[in-house]
Amino acid sequence: MTAKIIRGTEIGPVIREEIREETVRLKEQHGIVPGLVTIIVGNDPASVSYITGKQKTAKELGFYSVQEDVAKDVSEIALLALIDKYNKDPKIHGILVQLPLPKHINETKILYAIDPDKDVDGFHPVNVGRLMIGEAKFYPCTPYGIQQMLIRSGINVDGAEVVVVGRSNLVGKPISMMLVQKAKGANATVTMCHTGTKDLASHTRRADILIVAAGRPKAITADMVKEGAVVIDVGVNRIGMTPEGKAKLCGDVDFEAIKEKASAITPVPGGVGPMTITMLMLNTLRAAQYSVRPGALSVTGLKENNMETHVVSAKGKEVIIGDNLPTVLIGERINPFGKGPIKEGMVTGNMEPIAKMAIQQVQDGADILIISVAAFGVDENVILPKATAAVMEAVDVPICMESRNPIALEAALKLGCGRPIISSVTGEEAHLNDLLPLVQKYDTSLEIIASDASGIPNNAAKRLEILVHIAERAKEMGIGTERLIADCIAESSAVNSAAAILTMETMKLAKHVLGINLVLGASNVSFGLPERPVINAVFLSLAIQAGLNCAIVNAAKMKPYIMATDLLLGRDAKARRYTAYCRKLKSAAAR
């Protein structure tokens, strides 16, 4: 066996091109240029070379880049003042202080002085804590590069036995924490070995993935690696000079021997090393995206503001979705759960109750209707197209089809129902493989959900990762974010009192990073609690303020609260919509 060589020199440029594209988009849409300041104290040749490389890469990517060359005898107070200056500078999104620092300066104090939201190295204790609990904002650059190399090389980490040799704060500890999280490119069983580990080889031989950051040349030999393992060598050791007078480098593993045994391996140089600067740039881009006010990265909004709106349609009616526009109401009532006549009609094929419910929901104020027919005893392949046809005949509003069944969906889509929404698409690969081709073929919109085969993550960052993954898969098929609507998931506050806060955090991240319209099934938040309409109404008001564009609700109960919220947020000029709605209610009551 000869191992596949995983080269950072090949993967890094691909990621940098993605960063360059996102930087252009950020500047064109919002006038924001990622800003990075690098601070170097003294003129150590290795540090100067490294900083020069960072600055060169930043400029190539279109970043605003500043280099601060500080005298070696600078006082600690002066250095802290310089950091404070850039903490307050809105043009700077990332601050990097090159280590090591002179002995008269307390490195810990300097690193802790950096604003955690500008700590693109990921070393501040706030960011270390976020990493520990699975809510990282920035990942330390070298571990982040390692993880990306694994993901982009098609190496499955989920469930793998990972052994990390080395417990440094820079590599060993953070990569262990990253790979143990329940997330994409992670979910491994991780063992961390160090100088106190007894019988190191007994651990390394178990590894499906072996990550070595020991700081000793060729510390891992071929007899310490099992057949077919993936070996990531983080070490860089100088072992002499070449005839040309250049430093001769080797890693922490015996590359030549192990490459004949491993399934994949990184070389030194050219392996992990080139990824570090690339991931620093990605963190800086992310910091710039996070700096934008909530909603400002959305690709939807008023056309007079030079931002696109998202349109879904029936045969004759269009509904426009976007920021600064009235909240769109999606009726939730056409499903077989708890509604006897509708469930019975779906089983028997009688579509009259479904048509009546559609008419009632539109009269109650629904702008879009969800159709869901998946239930025991219902032939979805037959009933979904029949229900869709019945709704189309009864009312002229766009349809949202909730189904995981591609055969049933295509049968319904062939009816020619304008631009509908395919609903509830998760990050499960099988689900994406089935449904994305239909979205592309029939030019539909797509509601994506922040869950995958592992379930619903319990933190905002992981939910965002799933949404980003789905968006990336959609992009590969030519489906842009303007056709996506993200469901950040509302869960019951009876089970988790922080559920609503988690939803809001995910929504804000999705707006920042993806620039995407948002939808929620709002009634979930009150499940199991008394006075549910009160909780739902308050939650909806908070969610709309946080960037919600569409609400899946019982329109009859929730429309007044939604319209009042839109009014107070300036989305109802001169209160025309709200007052007209109140007159309509008053007139109906008088009859």
C-alpha angles and dihedrals in degrees: 000000000000114000126240107248112231107205125193086199087068102037096041096063091052091055092044090055089053089050091050091053092048090048091055091048092050092051096044096047101035110012091242123138118190108247125207128183120192118197120200123183114206127349107278103165095225092049092046091051092049094048091047089055092051093049092047092051092047092054092046089055092051097253125150100248132193128181120198113198106195126191116255092239095054113140121246090239092054092049091050089051091053091052090048089053092057093041085064097040109103092200090062118075099165131043122192124182111196114232144251102054126197114279095251090065123077104231093197092054091049095049092046090053092065114099105254089226089059096040096112091167089063094226101120111109090239090059092042088054092048089052091051094055094042098255100105118166093185126018119213105265104240095046089044089054091050092052092048091050090055094046096045092046090057095246112154111226096173107112093355124142104243123188119192117197109204133039103214121145089236100055120349101053098039096045089050091052093046096051095046093057119104095248146101111299090017140055091116131146102247130200118188116206127191144160091298095053114117117223096003093189093061088062099041092050089061094056123114085183119026118194114189124195100150100133094230125106114252092349090153116061130191094261088060094059127074123229113276097014122147110236123200112191113200097170126108114190129172109224101171141303133298120234086259091060097253124132114266111224136198135171135235093270132062094253100185094051098039096048088069090057106033125078091221135005140174119234129224114254108025099031124083096350099075090051095064097071091041092056090046087059091048090052090050091051090049090050089053091050092048090051093065115098115256111285096012093109094054115121089212129078142093116341091221086064089057091249126123125245125216117237129199120179150188120210092285109007130068127200117201118212123193150113116292089022127107114282112263116233117217114196113230101191108093101089136100097248117111095340109106101193093045094047091046091049092051091052095045098035095245105143097182095096090049092051091049092050090050092053092047093050093051090049088051090055108267113154095191131022127219117216116199121168104161107126141121111288095018119114097219094190090061103030102046094061091041092050091046091052091048093052092046090053093047101046140012103229132114118270131226111204115206109197142119091204112100093192093055092043094051091048089055094043091053088066089077102239100171114250105333128178123251102215140213100015110170132196093261108127095224090051093051092046090053101043110030092069089056091050089052096043097048098032093235130158120250133221108207124197129212095237136088141176090303092057131242114336117233096223135059098237093057092047088052091051090058092049090048090050092052091046090051092050090049091049090055087062095046095260108137127207089253087075095048129090115190126217107203090188128247115218132187116286087205088070098036119019090200094052095104092049090051090052092051092048091051091048093053092049091049090052092048099046106028103025091222141152115255134219133181138188090227101188092068091076093068098043111137094014132107121248092026097176090059093052092044092052094050092045092051092052091052092045094050089051088051092055107279111159102177130031124200100213149136093272095203091061103033107036096086092054093046093049091048090051091050089051093052091047092055097253095120112065111222088348090277097145095045095047092045090052092050091050089051091052092048092049091049091050091051091056 
